[in-house]
Amino acid sequence: MSAKKEQPATRFLTPIERFSEILFGVIMVLTFTCSISVAEAGREDIRTMLFGALGCNLAWGLIDAVLYLANTLAERGRGLVVLRRVHNTADAREGRALIAGALPPLVASVLAADELESIRERIIRQCVPPARIPLKGEDLRGACGVFLLVFFSTLPVVVPFLFMRDVGLALRASNGIAIVILFVLGSRLAHYMGGRPWLMGFSMVLLGAALVALAIALGG
């Protein structure tokens, strides 16, 4: 039986990308909700805040999706440049250096010269660099994922303002939901990074509060 080459599982967004997009959406909407004056806000003020928060996150979700596609094509283009240079260069040392430079630094640091040379030889023998940079369906799905994460991270934080007439109570509920989201984000990031979930969760709540305060102070 011939051995089949394993294909890596396709992931449209990395955990860090998902974390970043949700964090961005939550902080963006908090700059709106936390600027509400409990003593002076009426239903019209709340409606204006809701439309502003949703519209802002909708716009930035679209912008982030476009930037995701641009970044994806840029990274793939850089990879194609490296691949062509490795494939075409006759200098083995330069080829190994190009491969090491394209790898994550921690991975490159544990590879010996003969291992890099083995990779270089496989590229030369087996790899034919494509003529152009393709835009794949998974790239578009990733861009959609970015948009949805930014936009829908808004909804849990603004829901209390839709169903509670007491502005003060709605604001406390909204802030409580935001704290829970930030804590969960920090905890999940700690699992991914190998850190302490509770410590990272509390740190993320403090970081989120600091970023929101900074954004409001700067007029955001």
Backbone as JSON, one array per atom type, in Angstrom:
{
  "sequence": "MSAKKEQPATRFLTPIERFSEILFGVIMVLTFTCSISVAEAGREDIRTMLFGALGCNLAWGLIDAVLYLANTLAERGRGLVVLRRVHNTADAREGRALIAGALPPLVASVLAADELESIRERIIRQCVPPARIPLKGEDLRGACGVFLLVFFSTLPVVVPFLFMRDVGLALRASNGIAIVILFVLGSRLAHYMGGRPWLMGFSMVLLGAALVALAIALGG",
  "N": [[0.85, -1.2, 0.0], [0.54, 2.21, -0.81], [1.83, 5.03, 0.84], [-0.09, 7.76, 1.93], [0.17, 11.26, 1.52], [-0.11, 13.36, 4.25], [-2.55, 15.86, 4.67], [-2.63, 19.11, 5.99], [-5.03, 20.25, 8.38], [-7.52, 22.53, 7.35], [-7.68, 25.85, 8.37], [-9.48, 28.7, 8.65], [-9.14, 31.01, 10.16], [-6.67, 31.82, 12.52], [-6.28, 31.0, 16.06], [-5.29, 33.33, 17.36], [-5.99, 35.34, 15.54], [-8.81, 35.15, 15.63], [-9.24, 35.8, 18.31], [-8.22, 38.44, 18.36], [-9.98, 39.81, 16.64], [-12.48, 39.58, 17.94], [-11.88, 40.88, 20.36], [-11.34, 43.44, 19.38], [-13.89, 44.18, 18.38], [-15.44, 44.18, 20.75], [-14.17, 46.16, 22.33], [-14.55, 48.36, 20.67], [-17.38, 48.7, 20.7], [-17.74, 49.2, 23.38], [-16.67, 51.72, 23.68], [-18.74, 53.26, 22.87], [-20.98, 52.54, 24.51], [-20.01, 53.09, 27.1], [-19.79, 55.79, 27.1], [-22.22, 56.84, 27.56], [-24.33, 58.93, 29.42], [-25.73, 58.25, 32.42], [-27.45, 59.8, 33.96], [-28.5, 61.68, 32.2], [-29.26, 60.51, 29.78], [-31.73, 59.73, 27.38], [-34.35, 57.8, 25.72], [-34.0, 58.4, 23.03], [-31.32, 59.09, 22.94], [-30.19, 56.65, 23.58], [-31.02, 55.14, 21.38], [-29.61, 56.45, 19.35], [-27.0, 55.88, 20.18], [-26.97, 53.08, 19.91], [-27.36, 52.73, 17.12], [-25.05, 54.02, 16.27], [-23.0, 52.42, 17.4], [-23.49, 49.89, 16.22], [-23.32, 50.58, 13.49], [-20.68, 51.51, 13.33], [-19.17, 49.22, 14.01], [-20.02, 47.59, 11.95], [-18.93, 48.91, 9.73], [-16.16, 48.78, 10.36], [-15.86, 46.07, 10.48], [-16.15, 45.34, 7.79], [-13.94, 46.74, 6.74], [-11.83, 45.46, 8.11], [-12.12, 42.91, 7.04], [-11.43, 43.3, 4.35], [-8.76, 44.1, 4.73], [-7.78, 41.75, 5.8], [-7.85, 40.05, 3.56], [-6.02, 41.42, 1.93], [-3.69, 41.2, 3.47], [-3.41, 38.43, 3.52], [-2.92, 37.85, 0.8], [-0.54, 39.28, 0.52], [1.23, 37.91, 2.25], [1.2, 35.41, 1.02], [2.24, 36.13, -1.43], [4.84, 36.89, -0.69], [5.78, 34.43, 0.19], [5.78, 33.08, -2.24], [7.75, 34.47, -3.63], [10.03, 33.78, -2.12], [10.01, 31.02, -2.53], [10.48, 30.86, -5.32], [13.03, 31.98, -5.44], [14.54, 30.16, -3.93], [14.21, 27.94, -5.53], [15.47, 28.7, -7.87], [18.08, 29.54, -7.3], [21.56, 28.73, -7.41], [23.22, 28.6, -5.33], [23.7, 26.79, -2.56], [23.95, 27.49, 0.14], [22.75, 30.02, 0.26], [20.16, 29.28, -0.45], [19.42, 27.68, 1.76], [19.47, 29.62, 3.74], [17.4, 31.29, 2.9], [15.2, 29.6, 3.25], [15.32, 29.16, 6.04], [14.84, 31.76, 6.87], [12.2, 32.07, 6.14], [10.82, 30.46, 7.84], [9.2, 30.13, 11.11], [11.03, 31.74, 13.72], [11.66, 30.19, 16.05], [11.3, 27.56, 15.18], [13.13, 27.46, 13.04], [15.49, 27.71, 14.47], [16.03, 25.23, 15.57], [16.59, 23.53, 13.55], [18.99, 21.69, 11.81], [21.78, 22.25, 9.52], [21.85, 20.21, 7.59], [19.23, 19.35, 7.61], [17.84, 21.59, 6.71], [18.98, 21.62, 4.2], [17.94, 19.29, 3.12], [15.26, 20.02, 2.89], [15.55, 22.07, 1.02], [16.46, 20.66, -1.23], [14.24, 19.07, -1.76], [12.4, 21.03, -2.48], [13.56, 21.96, -4.86], [13.49, 19.65, -6.45], [10.8, 18.78, -6.46], [8.97, 20.87, -6.37], [7.11, 23.15, -8.23], [7.0, 26.45, -8.74], [4.05, 28.43, -8.69], [2.6, 30.5, -11.31], [1.24, 32.78, -10.6], [-0.32, 34.52, -7.84], [-2.79, 32.87, -6.2], [-6.22, 33.58, -5.32], [-8.08, 32.1, -2.97], [-11.02, 30.12, -2.2], [-11.15, 29.65, 0.53], [-9.9, 31.88, 1.52], [-11.78, 33.91, 1.11], [-13.77, 32.92, 2.77], [-12.46, 33.17, 5.18], [-12.26, 35.98, 5.32], [-14.97, 36.61, 5.52], [-15.41, 35.45, 8.0], [-13.87, 37.14, 9.63], [-15.32, 39.55, 9.36], [-17.81, 38.78, 10.49], [-17.06, 38.11, 13.11], [-16.16, 40.58, 14.15], [-18.5, 42.16, 13.86], [-20.64, 40.7, 15.15], [-19.68, 40.45, 17.71], [-20.43, 42.74, 18.85], [-23.13, 42.54, 19.53], [-23.9, 41.06, 22.01], [-23.14, 42.94, 23.96], [-24.73, 45.18, 23.51], [-27.31, 44.27, 23.79], [-28.66, 44.48, 26.39], [-29.51, 47.19, 26.33], [-31.51, 47.12, 24.52], [-33.63, 45.83, 25.69], [-34.04, 46.73, 28.27], [-35.47, 49.35, 30.06], [-34.51, 50.97, 32.03], [-31.78, 52.94, 32.09], [-29.44, 53.0, 33.65], [-29.41, 50.41, 34.81], [-29.29, 48.88, 32.49], [-26.79, 49.67, 31.52], [-25.08, 48.68, 33.53], [-25.56, 45.95, 33.24], [-24.7, 45.58, 30.62], [-21.95, 46.25, 30.85], [-21.22, 44.2, 32.57], [-21.58, 41.93, 30.94], [-19.64, 42.49, 29.0], [-17.33, 42.32, 30.57], [-17.34, 39.6, 31.21], [-17.02, 38.49, 28.64], [-14.44, 39.49, 27.96], [-12.93, 38.27, 29.97], [-13.28, 35.55, 29.38], [-12.1, 35.5, 26.84], [-9.42, 36.1, 27.54], [-8.85, 33.85, 29.12], [-9.1, 31.74, 27.28], [-7.07, 32.46, 25.53], [-4.89, 32.07, 27.21], [-4.93, 29.28, 27.49], [-4.23, 28.61, 24.89], [-1.67, 29.71, 24.69], [-0.36, 28.48, 26.73], [-0.45, 29.58, 29.28], [-1.6, 30.91, 32.48], [-4.95, 30.53, 33.03], [-6.78, 32.01, 34.77], [-5.24, 34.22, 35.6], [-4.58, 35.38, 33.11], [-7.14, 35.92, 32.21], [-8.14, 37.89, 34.05], [-6.21, 39.82, 33.55], [-6.81, 40.46, 30.92], [-9.31, 41.68, 31.2], [-8.57, 43.99, 32.62], [-6.84, 45.12, 30.72], [-8.65, 45.56, 28.6], [-10.38, 47.45, 29.81], [-8.58, 49.56, 30.17], [-7.91, 50.18, 27.52], [-10.39, 50.96, 26.5], [-10.9, 53.23, 28.1], [-8.77, 54.84, 27.25], [-9.4, 55.15, 24.53], [-11.84, 56.57, 24.71], [-10.96, 58.87, 26.03], [-9.37, 59.97, 24.06], [-11.2, 60.72, 22.28], [-12.43, 58.72, 20.83]],
  "CA": [[0.0, 0.0, 0.0], [1.33, 3.43, -0.86], [1.49, 5.97, 1.91], [-0.67, 9.02, 1.46], [0.71, 12.45, 2.18], [-1.11, 13.99, 5.11], [-2.86, 17.26, 4.38], [-2.97, 19.81, 7.22], [-6.41, 20.7, 8.48], [-7.69, 23.91, 6.92], [-8.23, 26.77, 9.35], [-9.62, 29.98, 8.0], [-8.58, 32.0, 11.06], [-5.92, 31.25, 13.64], [-6.84, 31.44, 17.35], [-4.91, 34.71, 17.63], [-6.81, 36.2, 14.68], [-10.17, 35.17, 16.17], [-9.17, 36.55, 19.57], [-8.01, 39.86, 18.06], [-11.17, 40.4, 16.04], [-13.51, 39.71, 18.97], [-11.43, 41.93, 21.27], [-11.53, 44.72, 18.69], [-15.32, 44.49, 18.34], [-15.92, 44.49, 22.1], [-13.65, 47.46, 22.73], [-15.2, 49.38, 19.84], [-18.74, 48.98, 21.16], [-17.67, 49.76, 24.73], [-16.42, 53.16, 23.6], [-20.05, 53.88, 22.71], [-21.85, 52.32, 25.68], [-19.45, 53.71, 28.31], [-19.88, 57.26, 26.98], [-23.59, 57.22, 27.86], [-24.56, 59.54, 30.72], [-26.9, 57.61, 33.04], [-28.36, 60.82, 34.49], [-29.09, 62.53, 31.17], [-29.62, 59.79, 28.57], [-33.11, 59.31, 27.14], [-34.48, 56.71, 24.74], [-33.43, 58.84, 21.75], [-29.86, 58.99, 23.08], [-29.87, 55.22, 23.53], [-31.19, 54.72, 19.99], [-28.47, 57.0, 18.6], [-25.81, 55.12, 20.57], [-27.06, 51.75, 19.32], [-27.09, 52.84, 15.68], [-23.65, 54.38, 16.11], [-22.17, 51.25, 17.73], [-23.68, 48.87, 15.19], [-22.79, 51.09, 12.23], [-19.22, 51.57, 13.41], [-18.63, 47.87, 13.93], [-20.29, 47.1, 10.61], [-17.92, 49.49, 8.84], [-14.83, 48.26, 10.65], [-15.86, 44.66, 10.1], [-15.87, 45.3, 6.35], [-12.55, 47.17, 6.53], [-10.95, 44.39, 8.58], [-12.22, 41.79, 6.09], [-10.61, 43.66, 3.19], [-7.36, 44.06, 5.16], [-7.43, 40.34, 5.94], [-7.56, 39.54, 2.22], [-4.79, 42.04, 1.47], [-2.58, 40.6, 4.23], [-3.26, 37.05, 3.07], [-2.25, 37.88, -0.51], [0.83, 39.76, 0.71], [2.01, 36.82, 2.83], [1.34, 34.37, 0.0], [3.17, 36.65, -2.43], [6.19, 36.8, -0.14], [6.14, 33.02, 0.15], [6.06, 32.72, -3.64], [9.06, 35.05, -3.95], [11.04, 32.94, -1.47], [10.0, 29.72, -3.22], [11.14, 31.01, -6.61], [14.46, 32.22, -5.23], [15.14, 28.88, -3.53], [14.14, 27.05, -6.68], [16.33, 29.16, -8.96], [19.46, 29.82, -6.92], [22.5, 27.61, -7.44], [23.99, 28.67, -4.09], [23.0, 26.01, -1.55], [23.92, 28.22, 1.41], [21.72, 31.05, 0.14], [18.86, 28.61, -0.42], [19.12, 27.3, 3.14], [19.2, 30.85, 4.48], [16.07, 31.73, 2.51], [14.23, 28.71, 3.9], [15.34, 29.45, 7.47], [14.21, 33.06, 7.08], [10.75, 31.97, 5.93], [10.24, 29.67, 8.92], [9.16, 30.79, 12.42], [12.38, 31.73, 14.3], [11.87, 29.09, 17.0], [11.44, 26.33, 14.38], [14.38, 27.54, 12.3], [16.63, 27.6, 15.37], [16.3, 23.84, 15.95], [16.89, 22.76, 12.34], [20.41, 21.66, 11.43], [22.04, 22.6, 8.13], [21.49, 19.11, 6.7], [17.77, 19.3, 7.52], [17.48, 22.66, 5.78], [19.41, 21.21, 2.87], [16.96, 18.3, 2.66], [14.08, 20.78, 2.46], [15.92, 22.79, -0.21], [16.51, 19.69, -2.33], [12.86, 18.67, -2.09], [11.79, 22.16, -3.21], [14.12, 22.0, -6.21], [13.08, 18.45, -7.21], [9.38, 18.47, -6.51], [8.09, 22.04, -6.34], [7.07, 24.07, -9.38], [6.32, 27.67, -8.26], [2.95, 28.88, -9.57], [2.88, 31.72, -12.07], [0.6, 33.92, -9.96], [-0.83, 34.3, -6.48], [-4.23, 32.6, -6.3], [-7.15, 33.93, -4.26], [-8.82, 30.86, -2.78], [-12.31, 30.2, -1.52], [-10.95, 29.71, 1.98], [-9.56, 33.27, 1.85], [-13.04, 34.64, 1.19], [-14.45, 32.48, 3.98], [-11.75, 33.8, 6.29], [-12.66, 37.38, 5.36], [-16.33, 36.61, 6.08], [-15.26, 35.16, 9.42], [-13.39, 38.36, 10.27], [-16.44, 40.48, 9.42], [-18.82, 38.3, 11.43], [-16.54, 38.2, 14.48], [-16.17, 41.99, 14.57], [-19.86, 42.69, 13.95], [-21.49, 40.02, 16.12], [-19.18, 40.66, 19.07], [-21.16, 43.93, 19.32], [-24.52, 42.28, 19.93], [-24.14, 40.77, 23.44], [-22.92, 44.11, 24.79], [-25.81, 46.16, 23.33], [-28.61, 43.64, 24.03], [-29.39, 45.06, 27.53], [-30.12, 48.48, 25.99], [-32.68, 46.86, 23.69], [-34.72, 45.24, 26.46], [-34.17, 47.36, 29.59], [-35.8, 50.78, 29.98], [-33.65, 51.66, 33.01], [-30.48, 53.1, 31.45], [-28.39, 52.61, 34.59], [-29.39, 48.96, 34.92], [-28.82, 48.36, 31.2], [-25.35, 49.92, 31.43], [-24.39, 47.73, 34.41], [-25.66, 44.62, 32.62], [-23.83, 45.6, 29.44], [-20.57, 46.17, 31.31], [-21.0, 42.85, 33.11], [-21.42, 41.02, 29.8], [-18.34, 42.78, 28.41], [-16.29, 41.77, 31.46], [-17.33, 38.14, 31.04], [-16.42, 38.2, 27.32], [-13.01, 39.75, 28.03], [-12.32, 37.26, 30.83], [-13.25, 34.29, 28.63], [-11.07, 35.67, 25.81], [-8.12, 35.96, 28.17], [-8.67, 32.46, 29.55], [-8.86, 30.91, 26.09], [-5.74, 32.8, 25.04], [-3.94, 31.42, 28.11], [-4.87, 27.86, 27.09], [-3.5, 28.54, 23.61], [-0.28, 30.09, 24.9], [0.24, 27.72, 27.83], [-0.36, 30.43, 30.46], [-2.56, 30.68, 33.55], [-6.24, 31.08, 32.57], [-7.36, 33.03, 35.65], [-4.4, 35.42, 35.54], [-4.74, 35.99, 31.8], [-8.5, 36.43, 32.14], [-8.21, 39.17, 34.77], [-5.35, 40.77, 32.84], [-7.52, 40.92, 29.72], [-10.34, 42.62, 31.65], [-7.89, 45.26, 32.91], [-6.37, 45.69, 29.45], [-9.82, 46.07, 27.88], [-10.83, 48.68, 30.47], [-7.6, 50.61, 29.89], [-8.02, 50.56, 26.11], [-11.64, 51.7, 26.33], [-10.7, 54.55, 28.71], [-7.88, 55.59, 26.37], [-10.14, 55.5, 23.31], [-12.81, 57.61, 25.04], [-10.2, 60.08, 26.34], [-8.85, 60.52, 22.8], [-12.32, 61.1, 21.43], [-12.85, 57.58, 20.03]],
  "C": [[0.88, 1.24, 0.0], [0.86, 4.39, 0.22], [0.96, 7.27, 1.32], [-0.07, 10.18, 2.24], [-0.41, 13.1, 2.98], [-1.28, 15.45, 4.73], [-3.22, 17.94, 5.7], [-4.42, 20.27, 7.2], [-6.5, 22.19, 8.14], [-8.32, 24.72, 8.04], [-8.28, 28.14, 8.71], [-9.01, 31.1, 8.83], [-7.83, 31.3, 12.18], [-6.58, 31.7, 14.95], [-6.5, 32.89, 17.68], [-5.73, 35.68, 16.8], [-8.24, 36.29, 15.21], [-10.22, 36.0, 17.45], [-9.08, 38.06, 19.29], [-9.27, 40.51, 17.52], [-12.29, 40.58, 17.06], [-13.16, 40.83, 19.94], [-11.66, 43.3, 20.66], [-13.0, 45.12, 18.7], [-15.86, 44.89, 19.69], [-15.44, 45.87, 22.54], [-14.32, 48.58, 21.95], [-16.59, 49.72, 20.38], [-18.73, 49.57, 22.56], [-17.37, 51.26, 24.71], [-17.72, 53.94, 23.39], [-20.87, 53.76, 24.0], [-21.33, 53.04, 26.92], [-19.47, 55.23, 28.25], [-21.29, 57.77, 27.29], [-23.67, 57.81, 29.27], [-25.85, 58.97, 31.3], [-27.92, 58.65, 33.47], [-29.11, 61.55, 33.38], [-29.64, 61.77, 29.96], [-31.1, 59.44, 28.52], [-33.14, 58.22, 26.09], [-33.88, 57.11, 23.38], [-31.91, 58.76, 21.78], [-29.42, 57.53, 22.96], [-29.96, 54.71, 22.09], [-30.01, 55.22, 19.13], [-27.19, 56.22, 18.89], [-25.81, 53.74, 19.92], [-26.76, 51.78, 17.83], [-25.63, 53.17, 15.43], [-22.73, 53.19, 16.34], [-22.27, 50.19, 16.64], [-23.1, 49.31, 13.85], [-21.28, 51.12, 12.21], [-18.61, 50.18, 13.28], [-18.91, 47.21, 12.58], [-19.22, 47.61, 9.64], [-16.54, 48.89, 9.09], [-14.74, 46.76, 10.38], [-15.54, 44.49, 8.63], [-14.42, 45.69, 6.06], [-11.58, 46.08, 6.95], [-10.96, 43.19, 7.63], [-11.37, 42.06, 4.86], [-9.13, 43.6, 3.54], [-6.87, 42.63, 5.35], [-7.06, 39.75, 4.59], [-6.23, 40.11, 1.7], [-3.58, 41.43, 2.17], [-2.32, 39.17, 3.79], [-2.53, 36.99, 1.74], [-0.8, 38.34, -0.38], [1.72, 38.65, 1.26], [2.24, 35.71, 1.8], [2.3, 34.83, -1.1], [4.61, 36.57, -1.96], [6.68, 35.35, -0.15], [6.51, 32.56, -1.25], [7.42, 33.27, -4.08], [10.18, 34.18, -3.38], [11.16, 31.6, -2.2], [10.73, 29.81, -4.55], [12.65, 31.19, -6.44], [15.18, 30.95, -4.81], [15.24, 27.95, -4.72], [15.18, 27.42, -7.74], [17.79, 29.36, -8.58], [20.33, 28.56, -6.97], [23.34, 27.56, -6.18], [23.21, 27.96, -2.99], [22.89, 26.76, -0.23], [22.85, 29.31, 1.38], [20.32, 30.43, 0.2], [18.46, 28.22, 0.98], [18.78, 28.53, 3.98], [17.8, 31.39, 4.16], [14.99, 30.9, 3.2], [14.15, 29.0, 5.4], [14.65, 30.78, 7.77], [12.71, 33.03, 6.92], [10.06, 31.19, 7.04], [10.11, 30.51, 10.19], [10.53, 30.67, 13.09], [12.64, 30.55, 15.23], [12.05, 27.76, 16.26], [12.77, 26.33, 13.65], [15.59, 27.3, 13.21], [16.98, 26.16, 15.73], [16.6, 22.95, 14.74], [18.37, 22.85, 12.01], [20.55, 21.97, 9.94], [21.64, 21.48, 7.18], [19.98, 18.97, 6.56], [17.26, 20.41, 6.59], [17.86, 22.3, 4.35], [18.45, 20.18, 2.28], [15.7, 18.99, 2.16], [14.37, 21.49, 1.13], [15.91, 21.85, -1.41], [15.12, 19.24, -2.75], [12.16, 19.77, -2.87], [12.27, 22.16, -4.66], [13.6, 20.83, -7.06], [11.58, 18.41, -7.46], [8.47, 19.69, -6.69], [8.23, 22.87, -7.61], [6.31, 25.32, -8.93], [5.22, 28.09, -9.22], [3.28, 30.21, -10.22], [2.29, 32.95, -11.39], [0.09, 33.53, -8.59], [-2.33, 34.04, -6.57], [-5.0, 33.13, -5.09], [-8.11, 32.76, -4.11], [-10.15, 31.12, -2.09], [-12.16, 30.32, -0.03], [-10.54, 31.11, 2.42], [-10.82, 34.11, 2.01], [-13.83, 34.23, 2.43], [-13.78, 33.07, 5.22], [-12.13, 35.26, 6.44], [-14.08, 37.52, 5.92], [-16.29, 36.36, 7.57], [-14.81, 36.38, 10.19], [-14.55, 39.35, 10.44], [-17.46, 40.06, 10.48], [-18.35, 38.41, 12.88], [-16.58, 39.64, 14.99], [-17.6, 42.47, 14.79], [-20.66, 42.03, 15.08], [-20.94, 40.08, 17.54], [-19.82, 41.91, 19.68], [-22.46, 43.54, 20.03], [-24.7, 41.96, 21.41], [-24.03, 42.0, 24.32], [-24.06, 45.12, 24.67], [-27.19, 45.59, 23.63], [-29.34, 44.24, 25.25], [-30.08, 46.38, 27.2], [-31.37, 48.3, 25.13], [-33.88, 46.43, 24.52], [-34.94, 45.87, 27.83], [-34.43, 48.85, 29.42], [-34.95, 51.6, 30.95], [-32.24, 51.73, 32.43], [-29.35, 52.66, 32.37], [-28.27, 51.11, 34.72], [-28.87, 48.33, 33.63], [-27.31, 48.53, 31.07], [-24.57, 48.95, 32.3], [-24.42, 46.32, 33.82], [-24.73, 44.52, 31.41], [-22.36, 45.49, 29.83], [-20.24, 44.79, 31.88], [-20.79, 41.82, 32.01], [-20.05, 41.22, 29.16], [-17.2, 42.21, 29.25], [-16.19, 40.26, 31.29], [-16.67, 37.77, 29.71], [-14.91, 38.38, 27.37], [-12.3, 38.69, 28.87], [-12.21, 35.92, 30.09], [-12.19, 34.35, 27.52], [-9.68, 35.46, 26.39], [-7.84, 34.52, 28.59], [-8.37, 31.55, 28.37], [-7.48, 31.2, 25.5], [-4.66, 32.14, 25.9], [-3.81, 29.93, 27.78], [-4.05, 27.69, 25.82], [-2.01, 28.78, 23.8], [0.42, 29.27, 25.99], [0.41, 28.55, 29.09], [-1.4, 30.03, 31.5], [-3.9, 31.33, 33.19], [-6.79, 32.19, 33.45], [-6.58, 34.33, 35.57], [-4.58, 36.14, 34.2], [-6.14, 36.58, 31.63], [-8.64, 37.78, 32.82], [-7.36, 40.23, 34.07], [-6.05, 41.32, 31.61], [-8.63, 41.89, 30.07], [-9.72, 43.98, 31.92], [-7.39, 45.94, 31.64], [-7.53, 46.28, 28.66], [-10.32, 47.37, 28.47], [-9.89, 49.84, 30.16], [-7.72, 51.1, 28.45], [-9.3, 51.36, 25.85], [-11.49, 53.12, 26.9], [-9.81, 55.42, 27.83], [-8.62, 56.06, 25.12], [-11.14, 56.63, 23.58], [-12.09, 58.94, 25.31], [-9.68, 60.77, 25.08], [-9.95, 60.88, 21.81], [-12.84, 59.98, 20.56], [-14.27, 57.16, 20.3]]
}
